[in-house]
Amino acid sequence: MFKTYLKTAWRSLIKHKVNSIINITGLAIGLACSILIILYVVDELSYDRFFPGKEQIVRVNTDFNFGGREMRMAQSSDIMGPTLKKDYPQVEAYTRIYNNDGARLIKKGNEYFNEKRVASVDSTFFDVFQLPVIAGDARHALDKPGTVVVTASSAKKYFGTVDALGRRLEVKHGDSLKPFLVTAVIKDIPANSQFQFDFLFDMQDVQYNWGAATSHNFYTYLKLKKGTDYHAFEKHFPDYVRKYVLPYAARFIDVSSIGADKVNKILTYSLMPLTDVHLHSDRVLEISPGGNIQYVYIFSAVALFILLMACVNFINLTTARSGARAKEVGMRKVFGTDRKQLVFQFLLESIVMVVVAMVFALLIDFFAIPGFNQLAGKSLHFSTLFTPAFLVTIVLLPLLVGFIAGIYPAFFLSGFRPVQVLKGKLKMGGRSGKFRNGLVVFQFSISIVLIIATIVVYRQLHYIQTKNIGFVKDQVLILNETGPLGDHAEAFKNELLKMPEIKEGTFSAYLPVSNSFRGDNTYSTAPVMTSTNGFSMQNWKVDEDYISTLGMQLIKGRNFSRDFVSDSTAVVINETTAKYLGAGDPIGKYLYSTDNKGNVLKYHVIGVLKNFNYESLHSNIGPLGLFLKRSPYTASFKISTSDIAALIGRIKHVWEKFAPGMPFSYRFLDDSFNDMYQAETRAGTTSIVFSSLAIFIACLGLFGLAMFAVEQRTKEIGIRKVLGASNVGIVQLLSREFVFLVLLAFVIAAPIAWFFMHSWLQEFAFRTNIAWWIFVVAGGAALFIALVTVSFQSVKAALANPVKVLKAE
């Protein structure tokens, strides 16, 4: 019996070719999108879930709110981990990760490589994070100074084999080389982890002011004992602050002015589960770029809607053509087929069609995955689809989709009464017609929402790229990791400034992009810091040419100058900082801070910069101070040339003269600026792709319905033309109903789109508005596309010879 049903289903699919092509195309696109999004979502949700005991691992986060400056950091102090382990038995183990040193230069033969995937960690790192070990004892590998654990790929790179145990890496330290003993080799850390490191150095190698309870430069992870509720453990942090932080802070701040009730509002600590970090953390100084749970929800919803739109096409076209199968149903019932058997037959037809569509969907994904990886910044593999977990999905998805798409048509078709059918009294339309129209409205509502969302996202991106952010980001060349120049940095800069294409140059530790942020400290407007005169401020170490090279605007005072020896204790502040100095001219006023030993440092204000966006436009502009200090870590040059490649070649030649054998790398400031908005750019591009696919699927269904409507009204059209109706009038007649449906979809979609996009824009401190014309364009585009789709069939019907039509009738 099942074989007969299957054969009948296949014959039905072959017989109605146009319907089948439309349905299979829509379903294949919908399934292909769903599979891609499932791959993406599973990858995003899988971050760091491969660690044994992952449910016990948490990270310590810091919230600092002082003087109106709020900072949400992923880092904590160096004493946090050891202190919590000592004082609280709930902590089974801890480890700290430090990567503020940046990249390390590692020598291989006569060549140096600039390795950025490096970190210094505690010897307890592998007690918390158990990674597969190829050679050595990882748990004791970092017990001694001068040791390093490397990944398999790094071992092959430097030693030509994974058998690197006992070998030595030569790492540049200042002007000399320091050997590090390889004490363990681990497998490469999976891509779905926040810990993208190839080299793990011992923590004892870090040069740091240890014991500074108020300096937060370490990522601290705790492994709590089984059964410990991390929310309950967080209640111990206020005691930690009172016991350890306040006594240390008393060196440079009048703690009594704060008040015990306000301490926990200024500095608070919290715990975040390891598996939540990638998608749920929005903190500064993340150990690696994170994802965004909102985009996971959005992409999942879009994929679901696209798949539903394909199902809608199947439902609409099947019920619209129900008249063609009415006699088949009638005859089957007369010969004894009950309704259950008919429902099963029609559901099987639906599932067969979806299975065929799934084959095409997998073929689409095979070619689409590389492009999707580039779009989403992923490295997904087609082979993943054939792992056991995904095979189950691939098998069950056609059954589920086939059931959803086929259940209504199955009950609708099987419900025909044989007497009415065989007597020709069956009336099509009515409730089924209204239901089909409702589904068309649903399809175009989704399409219009996606169109509006795409326009709003791209308007915000354009606003970001064209907004006057207060500095010049175009035609600024950045040379990375220029530390190897050492004492020759100034000579190198002067040599480059001889080139006519290079206008200005500067060395600094910081650039006005968020991923360059590293310096933050507390300052006050009086020698003794209190809760009323203290505030947190970013402090950047720059040279005399920094402000002019980056085109920042001084609105008061002057820049640093080589003619003023006193500028070593001067500061140039931004407008936000100037507000903390009170009313009047801030020039000549003082800011106070302390060094690591608690000595008071005094800086006189010599200039005020116009506020500029030195972080993402998601954030407001906070206090900033520029300090004169040689920091030859990054070189920036203002250039003017159309032949970038030739200029880079000449700069590289000079580099090799001053830093022979050292790696040369560069980037452009505008690229670093745009990198801050990768998530939004990807969302915009993805919106365009999915919007186009959604509209295409909606148009497929509309095309099929229009074709059916024309067939149903062939005789009417012939009579109207005989009675003098024009071709234009016929087209208008056939298009009118569909135009109304699209307009109704627009009325529904517009407020929904406005609500979601308004909420999305609230994430930006600086944002564009949602203009009225966006809705007009979106509605007009949807209406135009629908008219073009329907008009193809309408014009064809209008141009038909009425004599032949009526003769055929």
N, C-alpha and C positions, 0 to 999 in steps of 0.2 A: 504493500500500500504506500509506504513512504517513497519507494522508488517511483511509483506512478505520480505522486505529488511533485516530486523533484523534477520529473520529466515535463510535467505540465507547466511548472514554474519556469523552466528554461525555455519552453516553446512560447510562453507568453512574453518573456523578455525579448526573444528574437522577433516575434510578430510585430510588436509595437516599437519599431526601431528608434524613431525620433524621441518618443517618451523615454525610452531606455537610455539613450545617449544623454539626454538632458539630466535625468536622475543620476546616472552613474557619474557624470562629470561633476555635478554639484556635490554628491556624496564623497567622491574621491578627493576633491579639494578640501572638504570639511574634515575628512578623516586624516588627510595629510597634515593639515594644520594642527589637529588635535594631537597627533603623534609627536610632532615637533615640540609642541608646548608641554606635553607630558614628559618628554626627554629633558626639557629645560627646567621644569618644576622639580622633577625628581633630583636633578643635579643640584639645584639650589638648596633643596631641603636636606641633601645628603652631607652637607659640609660638616666635617669633623665628627661624623657619626661612626667612623670606623675605629675610633680609639676605644680599647677595652675600659670599662668603668666610666664611660663618658657622662653618665647621669650623675656622677659624684663630683665632676670637675666644674669649677666656677671661676670667673675672673672678677677681680676687685676693680670697680669703677670709682671715679672721684668726681664729685660735684663741688665746685668752688664758686661762691657768690660773695664778692667783696667789693665794696665801693661802687655798686651798680654794674659790675662786670661779672657776667655769669659764664663759667666754663664747665663743659661736660666732657671729662677726659676718660680715655680708656686706660690711662696709666695711674700708678700710685707710687708711693715713696719706697726707697730701698729697704727700709726697716719693716715694712708691712708684712711680708711673707714670714721672715724668721720670728717676728714678734707674735703673730697670730698662732704660729706653730708652737711656740713656747708657752703661751698663756692659755690656750684653749685646746682641750683634748679632742674636740670634734674635728680638728684639722689633722688628717692622716699624713699629708705631705704638702709641700709647697714648691714652687719654682718661679724664678724671675727671668724675664727675657729683656735684654738691653740691646737696642740697635741704633742708638743716637750717634754712634760713631760713623754711621753711613757705610759707604762701600769700602772695601779693602783691596789694596793692590797686592796680588799674589804672583810670584815669579815662576815662570816655567821656561827653563833654558835661559836664553838671553831676552826673553819677552815677558812683559807684565800684563796681567789681565785685571780689569776693574770688576771685581765681583760684588754685586749688590745684594745677592740673596744670602746675607750673612747675619749672624746674631751672636751675642755672648749670653750664655745661659748658666744656671746653677748646675752643680753636679747632680742635683735631684731631678733634673728635667725628665729623665727617663723613668723616674718613679711615678711621675704624673702622666706623662705621655709615652705610652709603650708603643714604640715603632719597631717594625721588623728589622732585626740585626743580621747582617751578612757575615761580619767578622768582628771579634772583640767582645768585651763585656761592657755594654753601653751604660749600665747602672753605676759603674765605677770609672768610666772612661774619662770623666772630667774632674776627677778628684784633685789632680795636681795642676799647677800652673804650666803654661806652655803646651797645652793639649788641645786637640780639635777632633771633632767627629765629622765625617764627610759622607755625602750620599754616594751611591754607586756611580752615577753619571759624572760627578766631580772627580771621583777616584780615577775613572777612565780618562778624563780630560787631562789630568796632571801626571798620572803614572802609567796610563795605557792599560790598566787592569783594575779590577775591583779588589785584587789582592794587595791592598795598600797599607795593611796593618804594620806599624812600626816605621813607616816612611815619614819623611819630614816635608812640610810645606814651608816655603820661605815667604814671609809676609812683610811688606815694607812698613817700618816704624820710623817716621821722621826721615833721616838721611841714611838709616841703616836697615838691615834685614834681620827679622827675628824668626827663628825656626820654631815651628809648632809640630809636635809629634802626633801622628794620626793614631789614635787609640781605639777607634771603632769605625766601621763602615756600615751604614744603614741603607735600606732600600730608599729609592726616591720617594719623597713625600707626595702623596696623591694630589692632583690638581684641586680636588674639592676639599681643601683645607686652608685655613687662614695662615698656617705656618709654612710659607713658601721659602724655605731655607735650604741651601746646599752645604753650608759650613756652620757648625755650631762650636764656637770657641768657649774656653773656660771663662767663667765670670771673674776669676782672680786676675785676669789680664786687663780688666777695665780700670782706667784711671778716673776716679770719681771721688767726690767729697762724701764719703760714706757716713751714714748716720744722720743725714739731713731730713728730718721728719716732715718738713714742709716742701721739699723738692720732689716733684712727681715725674720721674723719668723712666720708670720700670713697668713692664707688664707683669702683673702678679697673678698667678693661677694657684688655686687651692684645690686639693683633692680631699673632700670631706668624707668622714667615715660613713659607712652605709647606714641609712636611716636618719641621717641629719637633714633637717629641713633648712635649706639655705635662707629662707625668709626669716625664720626664727633666729638664725645665726647673725643676721644683720643687726639685731638689737644690741649686739656687743660693741658695735662701732662707736657709739657715743662715749663709752668708757675708754676705749682705745684713744680717742681724741683727747679726752681730759688727762689721761695718764701719760701719753707720749708726745702728742703734737703741741699742746699748749705750753708745757715747760720749755720745749725747744723754741716755740714762737716768741716766748717771753724775752728772748735775747734781743729782738728788734721791734717788738710791738708792745704797747701798753695793754696787756691782756685784761686788766681790771676794767678797762673802758668798754670791753665787749659785753660782758655780762654772761653769766652761765646759761641763761635762757636763749641767747643769740648764737652761741657757739655752733650748735648743730644746724643752724640756718646758713652759716658761712661755709662750713666744711662738712660734707657728708660723704659717706662711703656706702656703696651698695654692691651686691653680687649679681652676676649675670651668668646663667648656665652656658657652658661651652658651646652647645649646639644652637644657642640663640644668637650668638655674636654676629654671624655672617649676615643674617637677614633683619635682625631687630635692633642692632646698635647704630645710633646716629651720632656717635661721639667723635671728637677730634682726635687726631693722632692714632687712628686705628693701625694695627700691626700690618694690615694689608687692606686694599680696597674691598669694601663690603658690598653686599647686594641690597635689595630693598623688597621687603615683604609686600609692599603695595603693588609693585610691578608683577610679582608672582600672582597676586589676586587678579590684577587687571588682565594679564596675558591668559590666565586660566579662564576668566569670564569671556574674553573675546573668542577663544578657541571653542568654548561651549556654545556660544551664540552662533558662530559660523556653522558648527555642526548641526545645531537646531534649525538654522536657515535651510540647510540641505535637506533635512527631514521634512521641513515645511513644503519644499518643492515637491517631494514625493507624495505627501498627503494631498496637496492641491491638485496635482496632475492626475493622481489616481482617482480621487473623488470626482474631478471634473469630467473624466472619461468613463465614469461609472455606467453611463447609458450604453456604451459599447459592449459592456459585459453583463448587462441586465438580463438578456435572454439566456446567456450561459448559466447565470445563477438560477433563473427560473427553471430551466430544463434539469439542472442538477437536483433541485429540490423536488421536482415532479418524480424523478427517478429514485428518490429515497435518500439523498444526501442530507444529513442534518446540519444544523448551523455550526456546531462545533467543528465538523470536518471542513466546512467552508472557511471558517476563521483560520484554522490551521493551514489550509491551502494558501490563503492570501498572505498570511504571515510568513510562510515558507518562501513565497515569491519575493517578498520584501527582503528577507534575509539573504536569499540567493543574489539579489541585486547588490546588496551591501557587501557581500563577500567578493563579488567581482570588482566593486569599487575599491575595496581594501587592497586588492592586488595592484591596481593602478596607483593607489595612495602610497604604497610602499615604493613603487617605482619613482613617483614624484619625490619622495623623501630622499631616496638614494642620490638624486641629483641636487636636491635643495639643501641638504645638511651643510655642505661647505659654505654656501652663502649665508645660511642661518647662523652658523658659527661666527662669521665675520660681523653679522648684524648684531648678535647678542653678546659678543665677546666671550664665546664659549669654545670648548674643544670637544664637542659631542661626536660620537662615532656611530655609524649606521649599524655596525656589528652589535651594538648594545641592545638593539631591538630583538636579537635572537638569544639573549640570556633568558634563563627560566622565568624570571619575574615578568619581563616584557613579553615573552611568548604567551603567557596567560592573558595579558592585556590585549594582544593582537587577536587572540582567539575569541575572547569574550566581547571585545568592543563591537565587532560586526553583529553579534547576536543581540547585544543591548540596543544598538542603533537600529537594527532591523526591526526589533520589537517596538521601539518608540515610533519609528516612522510608519510601521505597518499596522499598528493596533487599531487606530481609528478607521482607516480604509477597510480593514478586515471586517470589523463589526458593521460598518456602513454598507458594504457590498453584500455581506451575508444577510442583511436585514431586509432585502427586497422580498416583497410578497409575490409568489409565482403567478397567481391569478391576474394581478394587475400588470405584471410584466408581459405575460403571454398575450393579454388582450390589448397591449399597447397603451395602457392607461397610466403608466408610470410617469410622474411629473418630476423633472430634474430641477434643481435650484432650491428655493426655499431656505431651509435651515442650512443645508450643505453649502449653498452659495454664500450666505452670510459668514459661515465659518471660514470658507476659503478667503473671503475678503479680509477677515480679521487676521488671518495668517499673513497675507500680503502686507497689511499695515504693520504687523510685527516685524517682518523682514526689513522694510524700508525705514522703520523707526530706528532699528539697530544701525543700519547703514548711515543714516543722517547723524546719529550720535557720534559715530566713528569719524565722519567727515568733520564735524565741529571740533571734536577733540584734537584731530590732526592739525587743523588750522590754528587752534589756540596754543598747542605745544610749539609749533614752529614760529608763531608770533613771539612767544616768550624767549625762544632761542635767539631770534633775530634781535629782540630787545637787549638780551645779554651781550650779544656780539657787537652791537652798535652803540650801547650806552657809553656815555663819557664816564669812565671809571676812575679818572683822575691821574692816570699815568699812560705812557705810550707803550703799547704792547706789540705794535707792528714793526717789522724790520729791526727787531732786537735779537741779536744772536747770543746764545748762552753757551759757554764752554763749561762742560761738567767736570767736576773733580780736578780742579787745578791746583790742589795741594802739593803735588810733586814739584811744582815750580819753586817752592820754598822761598829763599831770599831773592830769587831771580824774577819774582812775580812782576815787580814794577818795571824792570827792564823789558820783560816780555810785552807788557801792555804798551810801553812807549814805542817798541818796535812795530807793533801792529798799528798804532796811531799814525805811523808814517804813510800807511796805505791811504790813498785818497777816498776809497770806498768806506773807510771806517771813520766816523765823525767823533765819537766819544767812547770811553770805556771805563768800567768800574769793577772792583773786586768787592764781594760781600758774602756774608753767610746766609742771607735771606733774600727772597724775591717775593713780589706781591701776588703770589698764587698760594692757595690753601695748602697744597702738598709740600710747600717749602717752609711752613710754619714750624718753629722750634723754640723760640725764646719767649718766656713769660715770667714776670716777677712782680712782687708787690712793691709799691712806691707810696710815698706820702708827701704832703705839702708842708710838713713840719718835721723837725729832727726826731721827735718821738711819735711813732705811728700809733694812731687810735682807730676805732671803728668809724669815726666820722671823717678823718682826713686821709685814710688809706684807700688804695684801689689797686686793682691788678692791671698791668699794662704789658703789652708785647714790647720787647726791646731787641732792636736789630743792630747788628754791628756792620757799619758801612764805612766807605772812604769819602773823600771830599768830592768825588765826581759822581756819586750815586744818584743824587737828586736830579742833576742836569741830564745824565745819561738816560734815565727813565722818564724824563719829561714831567716830573712832579712840580706842582705849583706852590711856591712860597708866597704866603699872603701877608706875613709879617716877619720882620727881622732879616736874618741872613743865613746863608749856608755855612758849612764848615769850611775853613780856609787853612792852608799851609802857613799863612802869615801869623796865625794866632796859636801860640803854644798852649794857651789856656783851653783850647777847644778839646783837649783830652778829657776834660771834666765838663763838657758842654752836652746839651741835648737839643735836638730839633723834634718838636712834638706835632701831633696833628690837632685838628680843631676839637675833636672829642676830648683829648687830654687837657686842652686849654680850659675847658669848662670846669675841670676839677680845681684849677688854680684860682677860681673866683672871678669876680668882676674886675674890669680894668685890663690894662695891657699886660700880657703874660711874659713879655720879653724882660729878662733880668730877674725873674722870679726863680725859685729853686724847687727841685724835686729831690727827695731823700730816699735812700735805700740802704741795705746792709750787705756786707760781704759774708763769706762762709763762716767767718769767725765772730760775726756780730758787730763788726765795726761799721759806723755810720758813713755812708758815701753821699756826697753832696754834688748835685749837677745843676748848672745854671742854664736857663732856657735862652737860646740865641735865635730861634726861629720857629715859625708856625707854618705847617703844611696844610694846604687845603685837603679836606678829607678825601681819601681814595679807597676804593674797595680792594683790600689786600687779602680778603678771603672770598669764598663763594657768595654770590648774591642771595643765597639762602639766609645769610647772616647780616645783622646790622654792623656798622663800622664801630669798632671798639677803640679804646685808648692805644696809642702807639708812640714810641719814642725811638729816634735814631741816634746811635752813639758812635763816635769816631773811634774805630778800632780796626786794625789790619786783620782781615779775615780772607786769606787768599784761597777760599774753597770753591768759589764759583765766579767766573768772569762773564760780564755782560757787555756787549758792544752794540752801539747804535750804528747801523750800516745803511748805505744807500747805493744799491746796485741792482741791475737786472740779471746779472750773471752770477748767481749765488754759488754755483758749483766751482767756478774758477776762483772766487774769493776764498771758499772753504779750503781749496787745494793749497793756496798760498799761506793761509793761516796754519794749516797742518805742517807745512814746511818749516815755518818759524817755530812751531811747537816742538818739532823733532830736534831743532837746534838747541832749545832751552831745556827740554825734558826728554832726552834720548831714551828710547825703549819703553816709554810710558804710553799707555793707551790714550787715544785721542777720541773724544766724543763731544757731540754738540746737539743742540736743539734750538727751537725758536720760542720766544716768550709767549706768542699768541697761541702756539700749540699747547703749551703748558696750561694756559688760561682755559682753552677749550676742553682740555682733559678733565677739568673740574665738573663739566656738564655732560660727561659721557652717557650717564644714565638717561638724562633728558633727551639727548640726541638719539640714542638708540630707541627710546620710547617713541619719538617723533617718526623715525624711519619705519619702525615696526607698525605704527598706526597707519602710515600710508599703505604698507603692504597689506595689512589685514583689512583696511577700509576698501581697498581695491578688490580684494577677494570677496568680501561680503557683498559689495555692490554687484560683482560679476555673478555670484550665486543668486542674488535677488533677481537680477535681470534674466537669468536662465529660466527661473520660474515664471516670471512675467511673460517671457517670450512664449513659453508653453501654454500659458493661460490665454494669451492673445490669439495664438493659433487655434486653440479650442473654441474661443468665442467667435472667431471668424467662421469656422466650420459650422457652428450652430446657427449662425445668422446668414448663411450663404444665400438662401432663398429670399430672405428679407432684403438683403443688399441688392439682389438682382431686380426685385420689384421696385425698390426705391429709385434705382438708376433708370428703369424704364419710365417711371413717372417724373423724371427730370432732375433727380438729385445730383449734385455735382460731386466730383472726386474729393474736393476739400471737405464738403459736407459729410461724406461717408467716413473720411478719416476722423473728423471731429466726433462723429457719432460713436465710433468704435473706441476712441481714446478717452472720451469723457469720464467713464467710470474709473479708469485707472488713474487719471489725473486727480480725481477726488480722493482716491485711496492714498496717493502719495502726499497730498495736502494734509489729510488727516494724520498720516504718520509724522509729518513735520510738526503739527500741533502737539503731538504727544512727545516727540523727541526733544524739541527745543528746551523746555524747562528741565528735563532730565540732564541733558548735556550741560546746561548752564550750572546746575547744582554741582555736578562732579568736577567740572573744570574750575569753577570758583573755589572749591575746596582744595584742588591741586595747587592753584596759584597762591593760596595762603601760606604754602611752604616757603615762598620766596619773600625775603624782606623788601626786595626791589622787584617790581613786577609790572607787566603791561595790564591793560584792561580788556574785558571781553566786549568788543565792539558789536553794535547791532548788525553791521553789514556781514559779520561772520555767519549769522543765521540766515540772512538773505542768500548769501553765496551757497551755503550748504543745502538749503531747501531748493534753490534754483538748480544746482548741480544734480540733485536727486531727481527733480522733475524733468530736467532735460534728458538725463540718461533713460528714465522710464519712457518718455515720449519717443525717443529714438528707437527703443526696443519694441514698443507697441506699434509704432508707425511702420515698421518693416512689414508686419503682417497686414496692417490697415491699408497701406498704400497698395499692397499686392491685391487685396480684395477689391479696393476701389477701382483698380485698373482692369479687373477681369471683365470679359465680355458677358453682359447680362443674358444675351440670347443663349449662349452655351450653358450658363449656370442654370437657367430656368428649364432648358431642354433636358439637362441632366437630372433635374428634380422630377 
